[in-house]
Amino acid sequence: MAGGSRLAYDCPMLPVIQLEGPPQAQGLAHGRLLAERIARNVETYFRRFHDEGGLTREQVLARVTPYWDAVAKQSPDYVAGARGIAEGSGIPELEIAALNLRYELLYHQFTAMAMPDGCTLFALLPERSASGHLLIGQNWDWIPEVQGAVLHIRQPDGLEQLCFTEAGIFGGKIGLSSAGLGLAINGLTSTADDWSRLRRPFHVRCWEILAQRELDAAARVITDEPRGCSTHYLIAQTPDRVAGLEAAPWALNWIGAENGVYSHANHFVDPAGLGIAEPPSPFRKWSVHRAARCRQVMLSDTPLTERQVLERLRDHVGHPNSICRHPDPERGGSHTYQTVTSVLMDLTAGEMWISDGPPCLGSYQHLRLERAAA
């Protein structure tokens, strides 16, 4: 990566931007290069805060203010990056902060209402892939209007990263690095979730996880302190380590691969065993379906090629609430969700395949790190 931070190229799907330097410089370039997409995300989220979370703009900003002050103490580098995004895009810092805190703000509201199910992830250990490589990935199901981007980052310490983010959110939430480490995520809810604890936010933890060079250090980003809201993190590292962490505010469940395959969706595997409760949701059955279906299609009689894995991410059994997710007309209104991006990562080779929208409607873009894991 040479010549500073720049727009790498206009890909036929998601924009890919190259970033380097300290967090503030990365954020500034992010804001400048993705300004239009960021503005659309701000508009989209404040509308969704109102329609799904029952929060006015004033209420959102009132919650953001103390939370952002807490984050500035917890992770000053992250806040410096987000402030760079605000400066580069010309959007007020508190509105950028709302994007970066949107997980806690919305998922806290979902504890009082039916949570939208979405996101199916997986891992294939080397014995399950035709290349003998460690593969992870997911279909990230969320608001169709959300504008995403891929960040190709060279960190000051030399670590190289490829990661997906929502325009305006600093760092990545789904990605891989030249340390052979990768991350995928699912949203979860428990009745104990509460944004007002002002704990280190989800997006900050994702950024910190992808900055680690060892899986154990990455896991400690989640395990070393309580959380405000629940999340599932899949962390994997070459040659063959896979750790699924269901993280409720005060409880953790470590899950490993079985027969070389790991799958997860938007429900706790055993909430009672963790001593927690999930809020009632008529949609949770679809999460159970997607996790089981993902495991079924990945448990092939023979090791899978990358092309075969990508075809399985287009699976429509249970449509529209399938692995490849589409809006459900029975839900209606503003509560529409679909696969916003589909991602496959080869952690051994340092490669990523990523779609813009449901993978059945288009092709995957193929990206790679300059340096694969040693």
GIBEL-V752596 format. One record per pair of residues at least 12 apart in sequence whose C-alpha atoms are under 8 Angstrom apart, sorted by the first residue. I is the first residue (numbers start at 1). GAP is how many residues later the second one is. D is the distance in whole Angstrom. If there is no record, write none. Layout:
BEGIN
i:I gap:GAP d:D
i:I gap:GAP d:D
END
This chain:
BEGIN
i:1 gap:17 d:8
i:1 gap:153 d:7
i:4 gap:15 d:7
i:4 gap:16 d:7
i:5 gap:12 d:8
i:5 gap:13 d:5
i:5 gap:14 d:5
i:5 gap:15 d:6
i:5 gap:21 d:7
i:5 gap:24 d:6
i:6 gap:12 d:5
i:6 gap:13 d:7
i:6 gap:23 d:7
i:6 gap:27 d:8
i:7 gap:26 d:7
i:13 gap:342 d:7
i:13 gap:343 d:5
i:13 gap:352 d:7
i:14 gap:134 d:7
i:14 gap:135 d:5
i:14 gap:136 d:7
i:14 gap:341 d:7
i:14 gap:342 d:6
i:15 gap:133 d:8
i:15 gap:134 d:5
i:15 gap:135 d:6
i:16 gap:133 d:6
i:16 gap:134 d:5
i:16 gap:135 d:6
i:16 gap:136 d:7
i:17 gap:13 d:8
i:17 gap:16 d:8
i:17 gap:132 d:8
i:17 gap:133 d:6
i:17 gap:134 d:5
i:17 gap:135 d:6
i:18 gap:133 d:6
i:18 gap:134 d:5
i:18 gap:135 d:6
i:18 gap:136 d:8
i:19 gap:132 d:7
i:19 gap:133 d:6
i:19 gap:134 d:5
i:19 gap:135 d:6
i:20 gap:133 d:6
i:20 gap:134 d:5
i:20 gap:135 d:6
i:20 gap:136 d:7
i:21 gap:133 d:7
i:21 gap:134 d:6
i:21 gap:135 d:6
i:22 gap:133 d:7
i:22 gap:134 d:7
i:23 gap:54 d:6
i:23 gap:55 d:7
i:23 gap:57 d:6
i:23 gap:58 d:4
i:23 gap:61 d:8
i:24 gap:53 d:8
i:24 gap:56 d:5
i:24 gap:57 d:4
i:24 gap:58 d:7
i:24 gap:59 d:7
i:24 gap:60 d:5
i:24 gap:61 d:8
i:25 gap:56 d:7
i:25 gap:59 d:7
i:26 gap:55 d:6
i:26 gap:58 d:7
i:27 gap:53 d:8
i:27 gap:54 d:4
i:27 gap:55 d:6
i:27 gap:56 d:7
i:27 gap:57 d:4
i:27 gap:58 d:4
i:27 gap:59 d:8
i:27 gap:61 d:7
i:27 gap:143 d:7
i:28 gap:53 d:7
i:28 gap:55 d:8
i:28 gap:56 d:4
i:28 gap:57 d:5
i:28 gap:58 d:8
i:28 gap:59 d:6
i:28 gap:60 d:5
i:28 gap:61 d:8
i:29 gap:55 d:8
i:29 gap:56 d:7
i:29 gap:59 d:7
i:30 gap:54 d:8
i:30 gap:55 d:6
i:30 gap:58 d:7
i:30 gap:137 d:8
i:30 gap:138 d:8
i:31 gap:53 d:7
i:31 gap:54 d:4
i:31 gap:55 d:6
i:31 gap:56 d:7
i:31 gap:57 d:4
i:31 gap:58 d:4
i:31 gap:59 d:8
i:31 gap:137 d:7
i:32 gap:53 d:7
i:32 gap:56 d:4
i:32 gap:57 d:5
i:34 gap:55 d:7
i:34 gap:133 d:6
i:34 gap:134 d:8
i:35 gap:53 d:7
i:35 gap:54 d:5
i:35 gap:55 d:8
i:36 gap:53 d:8
i:37 gap:110 d:6
i:37 gap:111 d:8
i:37 gap:130 d:6
i:37 gap:131 d:8
i:38 gap:51 d:7
i:38 gap:109 d:7
i:38 gap:129 d:5
i:38 gap:130 d:5
i:39 gap:50 d:8
i:39 gap:52 d:7
i:40 gap:106 d:8
i:40 gap:107 d:7
i:41 gap:58 d:8
i:41 gap:104 d:8
i:41 gap:105 d:6
i:41 gap:106 d:6
i:41 gap:125 d:8
i:41 gap:126 d:7
i:41 gap:127 d:7
i:42 gap:53 d:7
i:42 gap:54 d:7
i:42 gap:57 d:7
i:44 gap:101 d:7
i:44 gap:102 d:7
i:45 gap:54 d:7
i:45 gap:57 d:8
i:48 gap:286 d:8
i:49 gap:57 d:7
i:51 gap:283 d:7
i:52 gap:54 d:8
i:52 gap:57 d:8
i:52 gap:282 d:8
i:52 gap:283 d:7
i:53 gap:53 d:6
i:53 gap:56 d:5
i:53 gap:57 d:7
i:54 gap:55 d:8
i:60 gap:38 d:7
i:60 gap:45 d:8
i:61 gap:33 d:7
i:61 gap:34 d:8
i:61 gap:37 d:7
i:63 gap:133 d:8
i:64 gap:30 d:7
i:64 gap:33 d:7
i:64 gap:34 d:6
i:64 gap:37 d:7
i:65 gap:29 d:7
i:67 gap:129 d:8
i:67 gap:131 d:6
i:68 gap:29 d:7
i:70 gap:128 d:7
i:71 gap:127 d:8
i:71 gap:129 d:7
i:71 gap:130 d:8
i:74 gap:126 d:7
i:75 gap:129 d:8
i:78 gap:92 d:7
i:78 gap:126 d:7
i:81 gap:89 d:6
i:82 gap:14 d:7
i:82 gap:15 d:7
i:82 gap:18 d:8
i:82 gap:86 d:8
i:82 gap:87 d:7
i:82 gap:88 d:6
i:83 gap:13 d:8
i:85 gap:83 d:6
i:85 gap:85 d:8
i:96 gap:72 d:6
i:96 gap:73 d:7
i:99 gap:69 d:7
i:99 gap:70 d:6
i:100 gap:68 d:8
i:100 gap:69 d:5
i:100 gap:70 d:7
i:100 gap:103 d:6
i:101 gap:100 d:7
i:101 gap:101 d:8
i:101 gap:102 d:7
i:103 gap:98 d:8
i:103 gap:99 d:7
i:103 gap:100 d:8
i:104 gap:90 d:8
i:104 gap:91 d:5
i:104 gap:97 d:7
i:104 gap:98 d:7
i:104 gap:124 d:7
i:104 gap:125 d:6
i:105 gap:90 d:6
i:107 gap:82 d:7
i:107 gap:86 d:8
i:107 gap:122 d:7
i:108 gap:81 d:8
i:108 gap:85 d:6
i:108 gap:86 d:6
i:108 gap:87 d:6
i:108 gap:121 d:7
i:110 gap:79 d:7
i:111 gap:78 d:6
i:111 gap:79 d:7
i:111 gap:80 d:6
i:111 gap:82 d:7
i:111 gap:168 d:6
i:112 gap:167 d:7
i:113 gap:166 d:8
i:113 gap:167 d:8
i:113 gap:168 d:8
i:114 gap:165 d:7
i:114 gap:166 d:7
i:114 gap:167 d:5
i:114 gap:168 d:7
i:114 gap:169 d:7
i:115 gap:74 d:8
i:115 gap:166 d:6
i:115 gap:168 d:7
i:116 gap:167 d:7
i:116 gap:219 d:8
i:116 gap:221 d:8
i:117 gap:149 d:6
i:117 gap:166 d:6
i:117 gap:167 d:6
i:117 gap:169 d:7
i:117 gap:170 d:6
i:118 gap:22 d:7
i:118 gap:23 d:5
i:118 gap:24 d:7
i:118 gap:68 d:8
i:118 gap:69 d:8
i:118 gap:147 d:7
i:118 gap:148 d:6
i:118 gap:169 d:7
i:118 gap:207 d:8
i:118 gap:219 d:8
i:118 gap:220 d:8
i:118 gap:221 d:8
i:119 gap:19 d:7
i:119 gap:20 d:5
i:119 gap:21 d:5
i:119 gap:22 d:5
i:119 gap:23 d:8
i:119 gap:66 d:8
i:119 gap:67 d:6
i:119 gap:68 d:8
i:119 gap:146 d:6
i:119 gap:147 d:7
i:119 gap:204 d:8
i:119 gap:220 d:8
i:120 gap:18 d:5
i:120 gap:19 d:5
i:120 gap:20 d:7
i:120 gap:21 d:8
i:120 gap:66 d:7
i:120 gap:143 d:7
i:120 gap:144 d:6
i:120 gap:145 d:5
i:120 gap:146 d:8
i:120 gap:170 d:7
i:120 gap:171 d:6
i:120 gap:174 d:7
i:120 gap:203 d:6
i:121 gap:15 d:8
i:121 gap:16 d:6
i:121 gap:17 d:4
i:121 gap:18 d:6
i:121 gap:63 d:7
i:121 gap:64 d:7
i:121 gap:65 d:8
i:121 gap:142 d:6
i:121 gap:143 d:6
i:121 gap:144 d:6
i:121 gap:170 d:8
i:121 gap:173 d:8
i:122 gap:14 d:6
i:122 gap:15 d:6
i:122 gap:16 d:6
i:122 gap:139 d:7
i:122 gap:140 d:5
i:122 gap:141 d:4
i:122 gap:142 d:7
i:122 gap:172 d:7
i:122 gap:173 d:8
i:123 gap:12 d:6
i:123 gap:13 d:4
i:123 gap:14 d:7
i:123 gap:119 d:7
i:123 gap:134 d:8
i:123 gap:138 d:6
i:123 gap:139 d:5
i:123 gap:140 d:7
i:124 gap:12 d:6
i:124 gap:136 d:6
i:124 gap:137 d:5
i:124 gap:138 d:7
i:124 gap:174 d:8
i:125 gap:115 d:6
i:125 gap:116 d:8
i:125 gap:117 d:8
i:125 gap:132 d:8
i:125 gap:135 d:5
i:125 gap:136 d:6
i:126 gap:113 d:8
i:126 gap:114 d:7
i:126 gap:134 d:8
i:127 gap:133 d:7
i:127 gap:176 d:7
i:128 gap:132 d:6
i:128 gap:133 d:7
i:128 gap:171 d:8
i:128 gap:174 d:7
i:128 gap:175 d:5
i:128 gap:176 d:6
i:129 gap:174 d:5
i:129 gap:175 d:5
i:129 gap:176 d:6
i:129 gap:177 d:8
i:130 gap:172 d:8
i:130 gap:173 d:5
i:130 gap:174 d:5
i:130 gap:175 d:5
i:130 gap:176 d:8
i:131 gap:174 d:7
i:133 gap:106 d:8
i:133 gap:213 d:7
i:133 gap:214 d:7
i:133 gap:215 d:5
i:133 gap:216 d:7
i:134 gap:103 d:8
i:134 gap:104 d:6
i:134 gap:105 d:7
i:134 gap:106 d:6
i:134 gap:212 d:6
i:134 gap:213 d:6
i:134 gap:214 d:6
i:135 gap:209 d:7
i:135 gap:210 d:6
i:135 gap:211 d:5
i:135 gap:212 d:6
i:135 gap:213 d:8
i:136 gap:46 d:8
i:136 gap:48 d:8
i:136 gap:100 d:8
i:136 gap:208 d:6
i:136 gap:209 d:5
i:136 gap:210 d:7
i:136 gap:211 d:8
i:137 gap:47 d:7
i:137 gap:205 d:8
i:137 gap:206 d:5
i:137 gap:207 d:4
i:137 gap:208 d:6
i:138 gap:46 d:7
i:138 gap:175 d:8
i:138 gap:204 d:6
i:138 gap:205 d:5
i:138 gap:206 d:7
i:139 gap:174 d:7
i:139 gap:184 d:7
i:139 gap:185 d:7
i:139 gap:200 d:6
i:139 gap:201 d:8
i:139 gap:202 d:6
i:139 gap:203 d:4
i:139 gap:204 d:6
i:140 gap:199 d:6
i:140 gap:200 d:6
i:140 gap:201 d:5
i:140 gap:202 d:6
i:140 gap:203 d:8
i:141 gap:184 d:7
i:141 gap:196 d:6
i:141 gap:197 d:5
i:141 gap:198 d:4
i:141 gap:199 d:5
i:141 gap:200 d:7
i:142 gap:195 d:5
i:142 gap:196 d:6
i:142 gap:197 d:6
i:142 gap:198 d:6
i:143 gap:193 d:7
i:143 gap:194 d:5
i:143 gap:195 d:7
i:143 gap:197 d:7
i:144 gap:192 d:7
i:144 gap:193 d:6
i:144 gap:194 d:6
i:144 gap:195 d:8
i:144 gap:196 d:6
i:144 gap:213 d:8
i:146 gap:20 d:7
i:146 gap:194 d:8
i:147 gap:19 d:6
i:147 gap:20 d:6
i:148 gap:16 d:7
i:148 gap:17 d:6
i:148 gap:18 d:4
i:148 gap:19 d:5
i:149 gap:15 d:6
i:149 gap:16 d:6
i:149 gap:17 d:6
i:149 gap:18 d:6
i:150 gap:12 d:7
i:150 gap:13 d:6
i:150 gap:14 d:5
i:150 gap:15 d:6
i:151 gap:12 d:5
i:151 gap:13 d:6
i:151 gap:14 d:7
i:151 gap:20 d:8
i:151 gap:21 d:7
i:159 gap:18 d:7
i:159 gap:19 d:6
i:159 gap:20 d:7
i:159 gap:52 d:8
i:160 gap:17 d:6
i:160 gap:18 d:5
i:160 gap:209 d:7
i:160 gap:210 d:8
i:160 gap:211 d:8
i:161 gap:14 d:7
i:161 gap:15 d:6
i:161 gap:16 d:4
i:161 gap:17 d:6
i:161 gap:49 d:8
i:161 gap:208 d:7
i:162 gap:13 d:6
i:162 gap:14 d:6
i:162 gap:15 d:6
i:162 gap:190 d:8
i:162 gap:206 d:8
i:162 gap:207 d:7
i:163 gap:12 d:4
i:163 gap:13 d:6
i:169 gap:34 d:8
i:170 gap:33 d:8
i:170 gap:37 d:8
i:171 gap:32 d:8
i:171 gap:35 d:8
i:171 gap:36 d:5
i:172 gap:31 d:8
i:172 gap:34 d:7
i:172 gap:35 d:6
i:172 gap:38 d:8
i:173 gap:12 d:7
i:173 gap:30 d:7
i:173 gap:33 d:5
i:173 gap:34 d:7
i:175 gap:35 d:7
i:175 gap:170 d:8
i:176 gap:34 d:7
i:176 gap:169 d:7
i:176 gap:171 d:7
i:176 gap:174 d:7
i:177 gap:33 d:7
i:177 gap:170 d:8
i:177 gap:173 d:7
i:177 gap:192 d:8
i:177 gap:196 d:8
i:178 gap:172 d:7
i:178 gap:191 d:7
i:178 gap:193 d:6
i:178 gap:194 d:5
i:178 gap:195 d:5
i:178 gap:196 d:8
i:179 gap:34 d:5
i:179 gap:35 d:8
i:179 gap:58 d:8
i:179 gap:193 d:8
i:179 gap:194 d:5
i:179 gap:195 d:7
i:180 gap:33 d:8
i:180 gap:57 d:5
i:180 gap:58 d:5
i:180 gap:59 d:8
i:180 gap:167 d:5
i:180 gap:168 d:6
i:180 gap:170 d:7
i:180 gap:192 d:7
i:180 gap:193 d:5
i:180 gap:194 d:8
i:181 gap:29 d:7
i:181 gap:32 d:7
i:181 gap:33 d:7
i:181 gap:34 d:7
i:181 gap:54 d:7
i:181 gap:55 d:6
i:181 gap:56 d:4
i:181 gap:57 d:7
i:181 gap:166 d:7
i:182 gap:28 d:7
i:182 gap:53 d:6
i:182 gap:54 d:5
i:182 gap:55 d:6
i:182 gap:163 d:8
i:182 gap:165 d:7
i:183 gap:23 d:8
i:183 gap:26 d:8
i:183 gap:27 d:7
i:183 gap:50 d:7
i:183 gap:51 d:6
i:183 gap:52 d:5
i:183 gap:53 d:7
i:184 gap:49 d:6
i:184 gap:50 d:5
i:184 gap:51 d:7
i:185 gap:46 d:7
i:185 gap:47 d:6
i:185 gap:48 d:5
i:185 gap:49 d:6
i:186 gap:45 d:6
i:186 gap:46 d:5
i:186 gap:47 d:7
i:186 gap:78 d:8
i:186 gap:79 d:6
i:186 gap:80 d:6
i:187 gap:43 d:7
i:187 gap:44 d:5
i:187 gap:45 d:6
i:187 gap:79 d:6
i:188 gap:42 d:5
i:188 gap:43 d:5
i:188 gap:44 d:7
i:188 gap:78 d:5
i:188 gap:79 d:6
i:188 gap:80 d:7
i:189 gap:40 d:7
i:189 gap:41 d:5
i:189 gap:42 d:7
i:189 gap:59 d:8
i:189 gap:78 d:8
i:189 gap:89 d:6
i:189 gap:90 d:7
i:190 gap:39 d:8
i:190 gap:40 d:6
i:190 gap:58 d:7
i:190 gap:86 d:7
i:190 gap:87 d:6
i:190 gap:88 d:4
i:190 gap:89 d:6
i:191 gap:85 d:7
i:191 gap:86 d:6
i:191 gap:87 d:6
i:191 gap:88 d:6
i:192 gap:37 d:8
i:192 gap:56 d:8
i:192 gap:57 d:7
i:192 gap:84 d:8
i:192 gap:85 d:8
i:193 gap:35 d:6
i:193 gap:36 d:4
i:193 gap:37 d:6
i:193 gap:55 d:8
i:193 gap:56 d:6
i:194 gap:34 d:5
i:194 gap:35 d:6
i:195 gap:33 d:5
i:195 gap:34 d:7
i:196 gap:32 d:8
i:197 gap:31 d:6
i:198 gap:30 d:7
i:199 gap:27 d:7
i:199 gap:28 d:6
i:199 gap:29 d:5
i:200 gap:27 d:7
i:200 gap:28 d:7
i:201 gap:26 d:8
i:201 gap:27 d:7
i:202 gap:29 d:8
i:205 gap:16 d:6
i:205 gap:17 d:7
i:208 gap:13 d:7
i:209 gap:12 d:6
i:214 gap:23 d:8
i:215 gap:20 d:7
i:215 gap:21 d:7
i:215 gap:22 d:6
i:215 gap:26 d:8
i:218 gap:17 d:8
i:219 gap:16 d:7
i:222 gap:25 d:7
i:223 gap:29 d:8
i:226 gap:23 d:6
i:226 gap:24 d:6
i:227 gap:20 d:8
i:227 gap:21 d:7
i:227 gap:22 d:4
i:227 gap:23 d:7
i:228 gap:21 d:5
i:229 gap:19 d:6
i:229 gap:20 d:6
i:230 gap:16 d:8
i:230 gap:17 d:5
i:230 gap:18 d:4
i:230 gap:19 d:6
i:231 gap:15 d:6
i:231 gap:16 d:5
i:231 gap:17 d:7
i:232 gap:12 d:7
i:232 gap:13 d:6
i:232 gap:14 d:4
i:232 gap:15 d:6
i:232 gap:34 d:8
i:233 gap:12 d:5
i:233 gap:13 d:7
i:233 gap:14 d:8
i:237 gap:110 d:7
i:238 gap:109 d:6
i:238 gap:110 d:6
i:238 gap:135 d:8
i:239 gap:109 d:7
i:242 gap:14 d:6
i:242 gap:15 d:7
i:243 gap:12 d:6
i:243 gap:13 d:6
i:243 gap:14 d:8
i:244 gap:12 d:6
i:246 gap:22 d:7
i:248 gap:28 d:8
i:251 gap:23 d:6
i:251 gap:24 d:8
i:251 gap:25 d:8
i:252 gap:22 d:7
i:253 gap:21 d:7
i:261 gap:34 d:7
i:261 gap:37 d:7
i:261 gap:38 d:7
i:262 gap:33 d:7
i:263 gap:28 d:6
i:263 gap:29 d:8
i:263 gap:31 d:6
i:263 gap:32 d:6
i:264 gap:27 d:5
i:265 gap:22 d:6
i:265 gap:23 d:7
i:265 gap:25 d:7
i:265 gap:26 d:5
i:266 gap:18 d:8
i:266 gap:21 d:5
i:266 gap:22 d:8
i:267 gap:17 d:7
i:267 gap:20 d:6
i:267 gap:21 d:7
i:286 gap:35 d:6
i:286 gap:36 d:8
i:289 gap:29 d:8
i:289 gap:33 d:8
i:290 gap:31 d:8
i:290 gap:32 d:6
i:290 gap:33 d:6
i:293 gap:30 d:8
i:294 gap:18 d:8
i:294 gap:29 d:7
i:297 gap:15 d:7
i:298 gap:14 d:8
i:309 gap:35 d:8
i:310 gap:34 d:7
i:313 gap:29 d:7
i:313 gap:46 d:7
i:314 gap:44 d:8
i:314 gap:45 d:6
i:314 gap:46 d:5
i:324 gap:14 d:8
i:324 gap:15 d:6
i:324 gap:34 d:6
i:324 gap:35 d:7
i:324 gap:36 d:7
i:325 gap:12 d:8
i:325 gap:13 d:5
i:325 gap:14 d:5
i:325 gap:33 d:7
i:326 gap:12 d:4
i:326 gap:13 d:7
i:326 gap:32 d:8
i:338 gap:19 d:8
i:338 gap:20 d:7
i:339 gap:18 d:6
i:339 gap:19 d:5
i:339 gap:20 d:8
i:340 gap:16 d:6
i:340 gap:17 d:4
i:340 gap:18 d:6
i:341 gap:13 d:7
i:341 gap:14 d:5
i:341 gap:15 d:5
i:341 gap:16 d:5
i:341 gap:17 d:6
i:341 gap:18 d:7
i:342 gap:12 d:6
i:342 gap:13 d:5
i:342 gap:14 d:7
i:342 gap:15 d:7
i:342 gap:16 d:7
i:342 gap:17 d:6
i:343 gap:12 d:7
i:347 gap:25 d:8
i:347 gap:26 d:7
i:348 gap:24 d:7
i:348 gap:25 d:6
i:349 gap:23 d:5
i:349 gap:24 d:7
i:350 gap:18 d:6
i:350 gap:19 d:5
i:350 gap:21 d:7
i:350 gap:22 d:5
i:350 gap:23 d:7
i:351 gap:15 d:7
i:351 gap:16 d:6
i:351 gap:17 d:4
i:351 gap:18 d:6
i:352 gap:13 d:8
i:352 gap:14 d:6
i:352 gap:15 d:5
i:352 gap:16 d:6
i:353 gap:12 d:5
i:353 gap:13 d:5
i:353 gap:14 d:6
i:354 gap:12 d:7
END
